[in-house]
Amino acid sequence: MVDLQIPRGFSSLIPSGEQGELRAQLNRDRRIVLLSGTPVVNLRSEVSGVSARVCRGGSYGFASMPEVNEEALRRVLKSAEENAAVLDRHLNKGKAARKAVPRALIAPGTSWTDAEQKVYLDYLRELDAWIAGLPHLTSRRLVVACDSTEKHLVTGDGAEAHTAVPRCYLYVDLNAETKNGDAVELSKAFGGFGGFDDWFRDPAELRGQVEKLHLQLMEKREGVYAKAGKCTCILGGELSGMLAHEAVGHTVEADLVIGGSVGGPNLGKVVASPLVNMTDFAREAFGETAPLPVYCDDEGVEAQDAPLIRDGVLVGFMHDRESAQRFGALPLGNARAYSFSDEPLIRMRNTAVHPGKDKLEDIIASVEDGYYLLNTNNGQADTTGEFMFGVTLGYEIKKGKLGQAILDTTISGVAFDMLKTVDMVSDKVVWESSGYCGKKQPMAVGLGGPALRCRLTIGGR
């Protein structure tokens, strides 16, 4: 068992006048994959180590070691100091020390059960045996993926935090064929923050949700291609969340703003309909615990919500302590590192569009000819806000009623243009938190949103 406790008083070893952090970290990963009843992956790994970062004259020195003990802490701190001195000598930025952000001690009491692999496998086999009896499936894939990140952090300016973020998901992938022999598939992730026992006790409890997924696949099996072009669409919560993260969130991360993203020149300007509000949430969102709560970032800043869009106006960026000082803003806990060997980067936490006042059924009824788009399997966007997302589940809307399912397609546009066309926003938020954001290093994030009625371009056959 890895002891992540950094001995008391170690923060005082960071030289006076230099700011920095000491971090001990443990990443756990448990994964089992069942392909049509056959186990093909059985993974159980743990990665731990310590790191130190020291700032001198605006230059950061960083060092890490794959050990967790007092000697390793002293060695990485000494190496980080030496690296900072070398960089300061060559770069000579001459910046004043970053402003101190004193915070209270943080030690949230998150606990979870680290189950044995056999527990996961037995659960998957029982569920798979039942799924095998569903009609018209050509193959099926079940995955249990449980990971956790535990950290103990101390900083030179008095912050200390011991945090843990466990999450566990069960993915169900179902495959079938159309009458023409073309392959169609649908996937869904079940689970969330916590351990396996928090979400999965009896495989029979998932049957209703898997039956719904199977029904949607059967509808897609009889589906049609969307008509390519610009049209009225309703983005379900998963897609509006993907838009919030990929096409807006990355453009307002301060390091990308400094690099020339579209967010920079639009600060304080109208970038969306007045119905659109967006926030990067830290611990709670809309009166409930956020999907992946973050209590403290890896610079020792206590996490707080970061407002991004308010009533259609771009009002802020996400910062680390250095960029916050540059922009005259407050850091709100967005500096995060994936592994002990990674330096903190500006990252999102739980980024979402706020709910509105419209009922989903009323939004659907308002569309004469368009599409209701629910699920996505991928998404990409650049720093201009231009995006393209894959759509794996959607339905035609004809005269205010849902029609046939559509086959896989894409949607595209420019976020700040498309958001200005939003004229209805549903009153319920759908969250997704099973994936990773891939900005230089992976990072577990939550994203979400309500259904949005808007105009955008959809792909065809």
Number of C-alpha atoms within 10 A of each C-alpha: 3 14 12 20 16 22 11 8 8 16 21 13 13 23 13 9 14 18 23 25 25 29 28 30 29 21 20 16 16 20 20 21 22 20 15 18 19 12 16 11 12 15 12 14 10 12 16 22 22 31 30 30 27 28 24 26 21 21 22 20 24 24 25 24 18 15 18 21 18 13 10 18 24 18 17 20 28 20 19 24 24 16 21 23 20 16 18 20 14 9 12 14 13 12 11 11 15 19 12 13 15 15 15 12 15 17 14 12 8 11 11 16 11 15 13 10 15 11 12 22 19 12 16 22 18 14 21 21 12 12 21 15 9 12 10 15 18 14 15 20 19 25 21 24 20 26 22 21 20 18 23 22 27 28 26 24 21 16 22 27 24 22 20 24 21 23 24 25 25 24 17 21 19 22 19 22 19 14 9 7 9 9 12 21 23 22 21 16 18 18 21 22 23 23 22 24 14 14 16 18 12 12 15 12 11 13 14 10 12 20 13 11 18 24 13 16 25 22 17 25 24 15 21 17 15 21 16 14 12 15 15 21 25 31 24 24 27 24 31 25 27 27 28 24 28 25 26 29 25 27 26 28 26 25 20 18 19 14 12 14 20 20 27 19 10 16 17 15 13 17 23 22 21 16 20 23 20 26 21 28 27 27 19 16 18 10 6 8 13 21 25 25 20 23 21 29 26 25 30 30 25 24 20 19 19 25 17 24 26 21 15 21 20 23 18 21 27 30 27 26 22 18 21 18 14 12 12 9 16 15 24 22 28 30 25 22 20 18 23 25 20 15 21 19 21 22 26 27 31 30 31 31 28 22 23 19 11 16 15 20 11 12 19 22 15 15 20 13 15 24 27 25 25 18 22 21 14 13 19 16 21 16 21 17 24 19 19 21 23 19 22 22 24 27 23 23 23 16 14 17 16 18 16 17 25 25 22 24 21 19 21 19 20 18 22 22 16 18 24 18 17 20 15 23 26 23 15 17 22 18 23 23 23 24 14 12 16 9 11 9 15 13 18 21 21 27 33 28 30 28 33 29 25 19 21 20 18 23 17 16 11
